[in-house]
Amino acid sequence: MRSIWKGDLSFGLVNVPVKVYSAIESHDRTSHQVDAKDGTRIRYRRVREGTDVEVDYANLANAYESDAGKPVILTKEDLATLPVNRSPEISIIEFVPADQVDPIYFDKPYYLEPSSKSPKAYTLLAQALASADRLAIATFTLRSRTSLAALRVVDKVITLQTLRWPDEVRKPDFAFLDDDVEIRPQELEMASSLIGTMATDFDPDQYQDVYEQELAKLIEAKAAGAQAFPDTAEKPTADDDEVADLLAALRASVKDRAGVESGAEPKAAATTGPVKKATAKKAAKKTAAKTPKSA
């Protein structure tokens, strides 16, 4: 791995020299845009508006708007004068309970490697942080942007994960939140039972990127002039009316999970049963609506 940043991890009066590495990598297949008619590659050029004159990347700048609406051009040299860009330091501000930082704030993860001759200070901080069951909240500047970050220990390595600023997280504003939805105790109990049957320890190795696998199959099939997926018809999905009997669907799901755990083959009726019941219920309603009420 190649480090992308080098500085000091500041912990009180202790400075721990570290190197920063990206903790993730993409396994997406590389591609480029082409004209679908003949495969001619599409290229983009940076040209001056209204002309065909191309501008070198080194000559690009950013135009901002002042509070008064006046356009202001800032170059890379201008941005480099910001005081925050002069501090090669990850400054720990506080330590907070891990469960108080909602995952919605997590962004990009990075590994920190000790860059000094002796890793003792780094190891001490890592062990203390791991035993505290808390996240270290810090600020640092990477690529001219100041970021809020959380530090924790993963596999004995101090891991820094940038956090989104509070004003970057949208507040959910949906109409259904104002609805007074009635949940029956039986429904809640059955939903909890279903969660219990599916509860387990997280093992990321059991999951696979199905999209990438299918994409690879499609690419190889197209290259060989064959068809990768002969049957691509979508399975019919039930609408809201067909799954109206929520409690029956939950019961069938729990029963289906119990069959899977016991090693038995899951029955088709476990998933189609609720739909049939709901459909029958729907038909009964229609019949009742058409029959005139007696006086």
N, C-alpha and C positions, 0 to 999 in steps of 0.2 A: 504493500500500500504506500501511497505517496501522501505526505502531510500537506495540508492546505493552509495551515496557520501555525504560528509559533509564538509563544508568549509565556506569561506567568499566571498560575492559578493562585490568587490572593486569598489567604485564609487567616484573618486577623492580621498579625504582624509577620506571618509566615508566607513566603512566596515559593511556590513549587513550579519550577520550569516544566512546561509541557508542550507537546506537539499535538495538533488536532487533525484527526482523520475522519473522513466520512464513514459512518457506520453501516451504510446501506449501498447497494449497487443495483442497477436495473438489469434485468435479464430480457428486456424487450428486444425483439428482432429489429435490426436497423432497416430503414426503408427510406426512399426518397420519392417525391411526387413526380408523376409523369402524366403525359396526355393519354387519357384512356383509349383514344382511337388508335394510336400507333406506338405508345410507349416512349415517346420522346421526353427527355427529362425536362422538368420545369425548374427554372432558376430565378432567384429574386436578386434584384440589384438595388443599391441605395443611390437614388438619383434625386437631384434638386427638383422640387415641384415645378411643373410646367416646362421642364427641359429634359434632355436625355444625358445630362452631365452627371457622371457617377462621382460620389463623394467617398473618399477613403475613410476607413473605420477610425483611423487616428484623428480625423478632423471632425468627428461627430461630437456634439454637445447636447445638453438637455435644456429645453425651454420650459420655465415655470411661469406662473402668473402670480404677481404680487397681490396683496390685499386690495390694492386700488385698481386691480385689473390690468396692470402694466406687464407686458412680457419681459421676463428676465432670463438671460442665457447664462447657464453655469457650465463651465468646463470641468474636466477631471481634476485640473489643478485647483480650481475653486473649491470643489468638494473635498479635496485633500486637506484644506485649511481648517476644516471642522475640528474642534478640540477633541471630540470623541475618537477621531481617527488616529490620534497621536498616542493612544494608550493601548499598548499590547498586553492587556491584562484581563483575565476573567476574575471579576471581583465578587466574592461570595458576600451576600448581604445578610441572609438569615437562613435558618433551618426550620422547615415547616412539616407538619404531619403529612405523610404521603397521600392519605386518603382525602386531603383537602384540595388537592390539585386535580380538577376534573380532566380526564383524557382529551376532552375537546380542545384544550389549550395546547396539547403537545403538537410539535411540528417536526423538524428534522433532527435526527440523532447523530452524534459524533462521538468517537472514541478519543480519550486523552491518554497519551503515552508520556511517561517521564522522560525529559530530555537532558537531565543532569547526570553526572557520573554516578551518583548514588541515588537509588530510588527510595531511600528510607522515608523521606518526608511524604512522598507520594503514597507509599504503602501505608503509612500511619494514617493519613487522611482517608484513604480508601477503607481501611478496617474500621475506623471510627464512624464513618458515614454509613457503612453497612450495618453496624450494630445499633445505630441510632434509630433505624426505621423512620427516617425523615429524609426529605428532599432538601438539598442545598439550593437556594434561589440565588442566582447570580446575574450579572449583566456583563456583556462584552461586545466588542465591535468586530464584525467579520464582513469583509468586502464592502466597506463604507457604510454599513448599516448597524446601528446599535440594536442588540437583541436581548430579550429577557430569556433566561434559561434555567433549567432544573438539572441538578447533578445527582446522579445515583450510581450505584455500583452494579455492574453486570459482568458476571464471570471474572471477578477480581479486578476488573478494569473500570475506572471512573468514566462514566458515560454522561455526556452533556447533551441535553435535548432542548432545542430552542422552543420557546413558548410564544404563543400568539398574544399580542397585547389585548387588554380587555375590550377596547373599542373595535377590535377586529372580529370579535365573536358576535354574531348577530343574535338578537333576542328573538326567540320563536314567537311569531304573531299569526296564529291560525284560528279560524273561526270555531273549530271544533272544541277549542280549549274553554269556550264559554258555554258549551252544551252541558246540560245536567244529565250525564250518562248513568243509567242505573245498572249496576253490576250485582247480579244475584250471588249470595254466599256460595252456592253450589258451583257456580261458574269459576269464582275465584279459587275455591278449594281444588277444583279439577285442574285449573291452569297451574296451580302450585304443584300438584301431583305430577303433571307433565314435565315441569321444570326439574323436579326431583329425579324422574326417570332418565333425564338427559344430562344430569349433573356429572361432571368428571373433571380430572385435572387437565390443564391446557398442555397439549403436545403439538407444537407447530410443525413438527416433521411429518405428521399424518395428513397434512393438507398439501394439495398440489394446485398449481396454476393451470386449471383446465383450459382456459382461453389460449394460453401459449401452446399447450399440447395440440389443441385442435387447429390452431393457426399453422403450426409446423406440418401437421398432416395435410392441411389444405394446400400449403405451398408445394410440398413434394408431389401431391396428386396433380396439381395444375402443371407442374414441370414435366410430369410424365404423360400429360394429356388425358388423365383419368378423372373420375368424379370421386371426391373425398367422402361426401356424405349423401348417398343416394336418397335417403328418406329424410327430408328436412321439414316435413309438415309439422307445424306446431300442435302440441296437444291442447285440446279444448280446456279452457279454464272456467271454473264456476263463477257466476256473478254473485253479487251480495245476497240476492234472494235465495239462491241455491244453498248457501251456507248459513242461512238464517238461524238454524238450530245449532247455536254455538256450543251448548253444553254437550250435545250428542257428538259433535266433531271432536271436542276435547276428550271425551270418554273413549272414542274410537282411537284417538292418537295415543292415549295412555295404554290401551290394550295392545295396540300395534307395537309400541316400544317394549312392552313386557314380553311379547312374542319374540322380538329380535334378541333381547337379552337372554332368553331361555334357549336360544339357538334354533327356534322354529322359524319356518318361512313365514314372512308377513302375508296375511291374507288380503286379497284385493278388496274384500268387503270392508276392511278396516278403514279404507280411505274413501270408498264409493258409498258406503252406507249412509253417512250423514247427508250426502248430496241427495240420495234418493228420498230420504225422509223429508228433507226440506222441500224437495220438488213436490212430493205428495201433499205436504202441508200447504204449499203455494197453490196447488190445483184445487184443494179443498176450499181455500179462501175464495178462489174465482167462482167455484160452484155455488158457494153460499151467497156470493154477491149477485149472481144471476137469478137465484130463487127468491121470489117475492115473499116477504114476511107475512104471516097470517095475522089477522086482526086480533 
